[in-house]
Amino acid sequence: PEPNLAREVLAVAMRALSPAEQLVITLQELEGRSVREICEIAGSSSIAVRVRALRARAKLRKAIEKLERSKS
C-alpha cells in the first residue's frame, strides 16, 4: 500500500481511540518505548498500560477493517 494512504488510514483509525489509548499506542508502537517507560510517562500501572494497549489495538483493527469495507 501507498505510504501516504497507510498514514491517512492510521490517522483516521486513531480517532477511534481515547486520548490515553492514543498515548500508549504512540509511545509503544511508533516510538518503541517499553511498558516501564510508558508507565512513568503516563503515570499508570503496568497492568493499566497493557490493558490500554490491548484495547487500543482491538479498536484500531476494527476501525481499519471498517475503513477498508467502506472503500469497497
N, C-alpha and C positions, 0 to 999 in steps of 0.2 A: 504493500500500500504506500501511497504517496506520503512522505513525512508531514507535509502541511495538513493533509486530510486527517492523519492519525492524531496530530496535535489538536486540531479542531474538535475531533470526536472526544478526545480525552477532556478537553476544557468543558465541553457540554456535559459530559458524564459526571465530572467533578462537582457540578452544581447540584447534583442529587445528594451530595454528602453534607453532613453537618460541618460547621467550622472545625470542631475537634477531630472529626474523621479526616477532613481535608489536611489538617496539620500532620496527623500521624502518617497518612499515605505519602504526603510530600516529603516528610523527613525520612521515612523508611525506604520508599521505592525510588524517589527521584534523587535524594541526597545521600542515600546509603547509610543513614545513621542507625546505630544499634538501639535495641529496646531500652537499654540503660540510659543512653544519651537522650532518647525521646522522653523518658520519664523525667529527667532533670529539666528539660526544656518545657515540657507541658505541665509539670507539677503533678503528675499522675503516677499511680502504681503500675508495676509491670503487667499485672493482670488487666487493668483498665486499658493500657496501651495495646495489648494483644487482642482484647475483645474489640476495641475500636477498629483495629487494622482488619480483623476478620470480617466484621460487619461492613466496613468500607469497601473491601474487595468484592463482597457479595453484591452490594449496591452498585458498584461500578460495572460489574459483569452484567447485571440486569439492565442498567442504563445503556450500555453499549449494545447489548442484544436488541433493545427496543429501537435504538437509532438505526441499527442495521436493517431491522424489519421495516422501518418506515421508509428506507431508501428503495426497497424492492417494489 
